[in-house]
Protein backbone atom coordinates (compact mmCIF):
# COMPACT_ATOMS: atom_id res chain seq x y z
CA UNK A 1 0.00 0.00 0.00
CA UNK A 2 2.83 2.43 0.86
CA UNK A 3 4.57 1.62 -2.41
CA UNK A 4 1.36 2.25 -4.34
CA UNK A 5 0.81 5.59 -2.61
CA UNK A 6 4.41 6.57 -3.37
CA UNK A 7 3.93 5.73 -7.06
CA UNK A 8 0.71 7.77 -7.16
CA UNK A 9 2.37 10.79 -5.54
CA UNK A 10 5.33 10.47 -7.90
CA UNK A 11 3.10 10.34 -10.98
CA UNK A 12 1.04 13.31 -9.82
CA UNK A 13 4.22 15.33 -9.21
CA UNK A 14 5.71 14.23 -12.55
CA UNK A 15 2.68 15.05 -14.69
CA UNK A 16 3.32 18.83 -14.89
CA UNK A 17 6.97 18.18 -15.79
CA UNK A 18 6.02 15.67 -18.49
CA UNK A 19 3.41 18.08 -19.87
CA UNK A 20 6.00 20.86 -19.93
CA UNK A 21 8.46 18.83 -22.00
CA UNK A 22 5.72 17.60 -24.33
CA UNK A 23 4.62 21.19 -25.01
CA UNK A 24 8.27 22.17 -25.42
CA UNK A 25 8.80 19.40 -27.97
CA UNK A 26 5.71 20.48 -29.93
CA UNK A 27 6.46 24.19 -29.68
CA UNK A 28 10.10 23.84 -30.77
CA UNK A 29 8.99 22.82 -34.25
CA UNK A 30 7.03 26.08 -34.66
CA UNK A 31 9.77 28.58 -33.87
CA UNK A 32 12.62 29.75 -36.13
CA UNK A 33 15.73 27.56 -36.27
CA UNK A 34 18.46 28.68 -33.89
CA UNK A 35 16.11 30.06 -31.24
CA UNK A 36 15.22 26.98 -29.23
CA UNK A 37 16.23 23.33 -29.29
CA UNK A 38 13.80 20.46 -28.80
CA UNK A 39 14.02 18.20 -25.72
CA UNK A 40 14.76 15.27 -28.06
CA UNK A 41 17.81 17.00 -29.54
CA UNK A 42 18.91 18.14 -26.09
CA UNK A 43 18.71 14.60 -24.72
CA UNK A 44 20.77 13.23 -27.62
CA UNK A 45 23.38 16.00 -27.33
CA UNK A 46 23.71 15.58 -23.56
CA UNK A 47 24.03 11.80 -23.86
CA UNK A 48 26.83 12.28 -26.37
CA UNK A 49 28.46 14.84 -24.06
CA UNK A 50 28.51 12.27 -21.27
CA UNK A 51 30.05 9.47 -23.31
CA UNK A 52 32.17 11.44 -25.77
CA UNK A 53 35.77 11.82 -24.48
CA UNK A 54 36.06 15.17 -26.26
CA UNK A 55 33.32 16.68 -24.05
CA UNK A 56 34.07 14.89 -20.74
CA UNK A 57 31.05 16.52 -19.12
CA UNK A 58 31.27 14.23 -16.11
CA UNK A 59 34.84 15.39 -15.48
CA UNK A 60 33.77 19.04 -15.58
CA UNK A 61 30.93 18.18 -13.20
CA UNK A 62 33.41 16.59 -10.81
CA UNK A 63 35.61 19.69 -10.90
CA UNK A 64 32.69 21.96 -10.02
CA UNK A 65 31.35 19.69 -7.28
CA UNK A 66 34.82 19.42 -5.74
CA UNK A 67 35.14 23.21 -5.50
CA UNK A 68 31.61 23.58 -4.16
CA UNK A 69 32.19 20.91 -1.51
CA UNK A 70 35.42 22.47 -0.24
CA UNK A 71 34.04 26.00 -0.08
CA UNK A 72 30.73 24.84 1.37
CA UNK A 73 32.29 22.71 4.11
CA UNK A 74 34.56 25.58 5.12
CA UNK A 75 31.59 27.99 5.22
CA UNK A 76 29.56 25.47 7.25
CA UNK A 77 32.24 25.00 9.90
CA UNK A 78 33.04 28.71 10.27
CA UNK A 79 29.39 29.82 9.99
CA UNK A 80 28.07 27.35 12.58
CA UNK A 81 30.89 27.94 15.08
CA UNK A 82 30.67 31.73 14.79
CA UNK A 83 26.87 31.63 14.82
CA UNK A 84 26.84 29.67 18.07
CA UNK A 85 29.52 31.92 19.56
CA UNK A 86 27.61 35.16 18.94
CA UNK A 87 24.25 33.57 19.69
CA UNK A 88 25.15 32.01 23.05
CA UNK A 89 28.25 32.61 25.17
CA UNK A 90 29.57 35.75 23.46
CA UNK A 91 26.37 37.75 23.12
CA UNK A 92 28.22 40.90 24.21
CA UNK A 93 30.13 40.84 20.90
CA UNK A 94 26.93 40.63 18.86
CA UNK A 95 26.30 44.39 18.85
CA UNK A 96 29.91 44.98 17.77
CA UNK A 97 30.11 42.58 14.84
CA UNK A 98 26.53 42.03 13.66
CA UNK A 99 26.03 45.42 11.89
CA UNK A 100 29.25 44.87 9.93
CA UNK A 101 28.21 41.32 9.01
CA UNK A 102 24.82 42.60 7.85
CA UNK A 103 26.50 45.07 5.52
CA UNK A 104 28.75 42.33 4.12
CA UNK A 105 25.73 40.10 3.58
CA UNK A 106 24.05 42.77 1.43
CA UNK A 107 26.96 42.98 -1.00
CA UNK A 108 26.01 41.56 -4.38
CA UNK A 109 27.94 38.26 -4.62
CA UNK A 110 28.15 38.51 -8.42
CA UNK A 111 29.72 41.96 -8.15
CA UNK A 112 32.52 40.78 -5.86
CA UNK A 113 33.66 37.89 -8.06
CA UNK A 114 36.25 40.18 -9.78
CA UNK A 115 37.51 41.17 -6.33
CA UNK A 116 38.17 37.53 -5.48
CA UNK A 117 39.91 37.12 -8.83
CA UNK A 118 42.27 39.94 -7.91
CA UNK A 119 42.90 38.61 -4.40
CA UNK A 120 43.27 34.90 -5.20
CA UNK A 121 43.90 34.78 -8.95
CA UNK A 122 41.89 32.75 -11.45
CA UNK A 123 41.87 29.23 -10.10
CA UNK A 124 40.51 26.90 -7.46
CA UNK A 125 41.29 29.24 -4.54
CA UNK A 126 39.18 32.01 -6.07
CA UNK A 127 36.26 29.65 -6.76
CA UNK A 128 36.38 28.22 -3.24
CA UNK A 129 36.46 31.76 -1.80
CA UNK A 130 33.39 32.71 -3.86
CA UNK A 131 31.50 29.64 -2.60
CA UNK A 132 32.60 30.35 0.97
CA UNK A 133 31.39 33.95 0.80
CA UNK A 134 28.02 33.02 -0.72
CA UNK A 135 27.37 30.08 1.62
CA UNK A 136 28.64 31.62 4.85
CA UNK A 137 25.95 34.24 5.46
CA UNK A 138 22.79 32.07 5.44
CA UNK A 139 24.51 29.49 7.66
CA UNK A 140 25.87 32.05 10.09
CA UNK A 141 22.72 34.16 10.48
CA UNK A 142 20.36 31.18 10.77
CA UNK A 143 22.61 29.51 13.35
CA UNK A 144 22.97 32.71 15.34
CA UNK A 145 19.22 33.43 15.33
CA UNK A 146 18.45 29.82 16.24
CA UNK A 147 20.89 29.86 19.15
CA UNK A 148 19.42 33.14 20.43
CA UNK A 149 15.89 31.71 20.38
CA UNK A 150 16.66 28.72 22.62
CA UNK A 151 14.04 28.36 25.35
CA UNK A 152 15.83 29.57 28.47
CA UNK A 153 13.58 27.49 30.71
CA UNK A 154 15.12 24.36 29.16
CA UNK A 155 18.61 25.69 29.86
CA UNK A 156 17.72 26.49 33.48
CA UNK A 157 16.15 23.05 33.92
CA UNK A 158 19.29 21.33 32.60
CA UNK A 159 21.53 23.39 34.89
CA UNK A 160 19.31 22.70 37.91
CA UNK A 161 19.87 18.98 37.28
CA UNK A 162 23.63 19.47 37.43
CA UNK A 163 24.45 19.71 33.71
CA UNK A 164 27.66 21.57 32.91
CA UNK A 165 28.11 23.94 29.95
CA UNK A 166 29.10 21.17 27.58
CA UNK A 167 26.07 19.03 28.44
CA UNK A 168 23.75 22.04 28.22
CA UNK A 169 25.12 22.81 24.77
CA UNK A 170 25.01 19.25 23.40
CA UNK A 171 21.75 18.27 25.09
CA UNK A 172 19.70 21.47 24.80
CA UNK A 173 21.16 24.31 22.73
CA UNK A 174 22.46 22.29 19.79
CA UNK A 175 19.34 20.11 19.28
CA UNK A 176 17.09 23.16 19.68
CA UNK A 177 19.09 25.05 17.02
CA UNK A 178 19.19 22.21 14.48
CA UNK A 179 16.13 23.35 12.45
CA UNK A 180 17.69 26.80 12.00
CA UNK A 181 21.05 25.28 11.09
CA UNK A 182 19.50 23.08 8.42
CA UNK A 183 17.53 26.02 7.03
CA UNK A 184 20.80 27.90 6.63
CA UNK A 185 22.57 24.87 5.14
CA UNK A 186 19.79 24.31 2.62
CA UNK A 187 19.59 27.97 1.56
CA UNK A 188 23.36 28.30 1.28
CA UNK A 189 23.67 25.13 -0.81
CA UNK A 190 21.50 26.67 -3.53
CA UNK A 191 23.37 29.98 -3.49
CA UNK A 192 26.77 28.27 -3.44
CA UNK A 193 25.91 26.04 -6.37
CA UNK A 194 24.87 28.82 -8.70
CA UNK A 195 27.64 31.17 -7.56
CA UNK A 196 30.15 28.48 -8.47
CA UNK A 197 28.71 28.20 -11.96
CA UNK A 198 28.71 31.99 -12.32
CA UNK A 199 32.34 32.29 -11.24
CA UNK A 200 33.36 29.56 -13.70
CA UNK A 201 31.71 31.40 -16.59
CA UNK A 202 33.80 34.49 -15.85
CA UNK A 203 37.18 32.84 -15.50
CA UNK A 204 38.05 29.15 -15.54
CA UNK A 205 39.54 26.42 -17.68
CA UNK A 206 37.12 23.70 -16.58
CA UNK A 207 33.88 23.13 -14.66
CA UNK A 208 30.18 23.31 -15.49
CA UNK A 209 30.18 27.10 -15.81
CA UNK A 210 33.13 26.98 -18.19
CA UNK A 211 31.46 24.20 -20.19
CA UNK A 212 28.26 26.24 -20.53
CA UNK A 213 30.21 29.34 -21.58
CA UNK A 214 32.07 27.35 -24.25
CA UNK A 215 28.81 26.09 -25.73
CA UNK A 216 27.54 29.66 -25.91
CA UNK A 217 30.66 30.77 -27.76
CA UNK A 218 30.27 28.11 -30.45
CA UNK A 219 26.46 28.43 -30.28
CA UNK A 220 25.69 24.74 -29.76
CA UNK A 221 22.05 25.31 -28.94
CA UNK A 222 21.26 21.81 -27.69
CA UNK A 223 24.19 21.81 -25.29
CA UNK A 224 23.41 25.34 -24.10
CA UNK A 225 19.90 24.31 -23.06
CA UNK A 226 21.16 20.92 -21.92
CA UNK A 227 23.78 22.50 -19.65
CA UNK A 228 21.16 24.74 -18.05
CA UNK A 229 18.83 21.78 -17.44
CA UNK A 230 21.67 19.64 -16.10
CA UNK A 231 22.78 22.35 -13.65
CA UNK A 232 19.16 22.83 -12.53
CA UNK A 233 18.69 19.09 -11.96
CA UNK A 234 21.88 18.94 -9.90
CA UNK A 235 20.67 21.85 -7.76
CA UNK A 236 17.32 20.09 -7.21
CA UNK A 237 19.10 16.89 -6.19
CA UNK A 238 21.28 18.80 -3.71
CA UNK A 239 18.18 20.44 -2.22
CA UNK A 240 16.41 17.05 -2.00
CA UNK A 241 19.42 15.61 -0.16
CA UNK A 242 19.28 18.36 2.44
CA UNK A 243 15.52 17.93 2.90
CA UNK A 244 16.04 14.21 3.60
CA UNK A 245 18.92 14.91 6.00
CA UNK A 246 16.87 17.57 7.78
CA UNK A 247 13.98 15.16 8.36
CA UNK A 248 16.38 12.54 9.72
CA UNK A 249 18.13 14.89 12.15
CA UNK A 250 14.94 16.58 13.33
CA UNK A 251 13.75 13.18 14.53
CA UNK A 252 16.99 12.99 16.52
CA UNK A 253 16.35 16.49 17.88
CA UNK A 254 12.87 15.62 19.10
CA UNK A 255 14.21 12.53 20.86
CA UNK A 256 17.02 14.55 22.48
CA UNK A 257 14.61 17.16 23.89
CA UNK A 258 12.24 14.63 25.49
N, C-alpha and C positions, 0 to 999 in steps of 0.2 A: 504493500500500500504506500509506504514512504517513497519507494522508487518510482511508483506511478505518479505520485504527486509532484516529485522532483521533475520528472519528464514533462508533465503538464506545465509547470511553472517555467521551465526552460523554453518550451515551445511558445508560450505566450510572450515571454521576453524577447524571443528571437524573431517573432513575426514582423515587428516594425523594421528590424534590421534587414530581413530578407526582402521585404517590400521596398525598402529604400534602394537596395542594389538592383532589384528587378526594374524599378523605374529609372534608375541610372543607366542600366543596360539599354533600355528602350530609348531613353532620351538622348543618349550619346550618338545614336544614328541619325538624329535630326538637327544636329548642330554642325557648324563648319569644321572641317578637318583642322587639327592643330589647336583646338580650343579645349577639348576634353577627351579623355581616353575612356574606353568602355571597361567595366570590371573584368570582362573576359581577357582583354589585352593586358590589363594590369596584372592579373593572376599569372598569365603566361610569362610576362616579363620578370615578375618577382621570383617565380620559380626558377627561371634561368639564372637570375642574379644570385640565388642561393647555391646553385650547383655549378655555375660557371666559374672556373678559377680566375678568370680575368676580373670578375666583379668582387669576389670574396666578401659578400655582404655580411656573412656571419662573423668574419674576422673584424670588420668595422664595428659591428654590434658589440663584440667582445671588448674592443678598445673603449667604446663609449661607456659601457656598463662598468668597466674597471675604474674609470675616472669618477663616475658617479658614486660608486660604492666607497671609494677612498675619501672623497670630499664629504659624502653624506655621513659616514661613520664618524669622521672627525667633528663635523657639526653637531652630531647627536651627543657625543661625549661631552664636548665643551658646553653646548646649549643646556643639557640636562643638569650638569654639575653646577654651572653658573646660575641656572634658574632656581635650583634648590637653595643655593647659597643666599641669593638675594630674597628668596621667598620665605626663608625660615630663620636661620641663625644669624644672618647678617642683614637684617631688615634696616638697620641704621644706614647702610650704604645704598639703599634703594633710591632715596631721594637724590643722592649724588650722581649715580650712574644712569638711572632710568631715563631722564630727559634726553641725554646724549644718545642712548641706545634707540630711543624712539625716532630721533632725527635720522640716525643711520638707517633705520628700517625703511624710512620713507624715500630713501634714494632709489631712483630707478635702476634696477639691476642691469638692464640692457645698456644703460648709459655708462656704467662703470666698467664694462668689459674692456674698453681700451686702456683704462687705468691699470687693470690687472695685467694687461699685455706689456705695459711699460715697466711695471714693478717686477714681474716674474718672467717676461719673455713669452714667446709663442711656443707653448709646449704643454706637457702634462701638469706642471706646477701651476700654470695660469688657469687651466681648466678646473683643477681641483680647488683652487682658490675661489673661482666663480661659483662652483657648486657649494662650497663651504659658506660663502656669503649669503647665497640665496636660501640655503636650508637652515642656517643658524637661527634666524629671527623667529619663524613660527615655533620652532622647538623651544627656544629660550623663553619667549613670552608666554606660551601655553604652560610650560613647566612652572614658571614663576607665579603665574596667576593661580594655577592649581594648588601649589604649595601654600599660597597665602590663604586660600579658601578652606583649608583643613579645619574640620570641626574641633574647636579647642576643648570641648567637653570630652572628646575621645582622648586627646593628649593628656588632660588632667587625670582621667580615669586610669590610663596606663601608668602614669607616674605614681598615682596613689597606690598602685599594686606593686610598686618597687621597680618598674622598668627604668633602665638607664637611657641615656640619649640615643644610643645605637639601637636599642630595642624599640624605642618610641618611633624612630625614623623608619626602621625596616618593618615594623608591625602595624604602624598607624599612618604616618605621613606618606611614605612611598606608595602603599596600596591605594590610599585615598586620592593620590595625585595621578595614578595611572591613566584614567580616562583623558585627562588633559594632556599628558605626555603623548599618548597615542594620537590624539587630535593633531598635535604639533608635528609628530612624525609623519602622519598621513599627508597633511597639507604641504610640508616641506619636500616630501618625495616627489610630488607633482611639479612643484616649482623647480626643484633641482634637476629633474629630468629634462624639462624644456629649456632651462638655462644652459645646460650642457650642450644641447643640440644647437642653440643659438650661438654659443661661443665657438663651436666647431665650424659653423658656417662663415665666421669672420676671420678665422685664422687657424688652420690645422692642416695636417697632411694625411689624416685618417679619421675614422669615426663616422657616425650616422649623419651628423650635420655636414661634414665634409662631403660625404657621399651624395647627399641631397643637393648640395651646392654644385657639385660636378654635373649632375644630371640636368640641372637648370642651365648650365653653361652650354652644354651640347644639345639642349632642348629635347631630351628623351622623355616625351610626355607620359608614357606609361610608367616609367620609373620615378618620375617626379611625383605623380599621384600615389604610386605604390609606396614610395618612401614615407610620404605623409601618413598613409594608412598604417604602415608598419610601426612607425613611431607612436601613433595614437594607440594602437593595440598594445604595445609594450607598456605605455603609461597606464592603460586600463588594468593590465595584469599586475603591475606593481601596486596599484590602488587596491585591487582585490586581495592581494597578499596581505596588505596591512589591515584590511577589514577582518580577514580571518584571524590574524594574530591578535587583533584587538578583542575579538569575541572570546578567544581562548584565555587571554590574560585577565579580562574582566571577570571571568568565572573565578579565577584564582584570587582576585581582589575581594570579591564578595565572600569567599571562604575565609580569607585572612581577617576580615573585619567582624566576623561573627563571634 
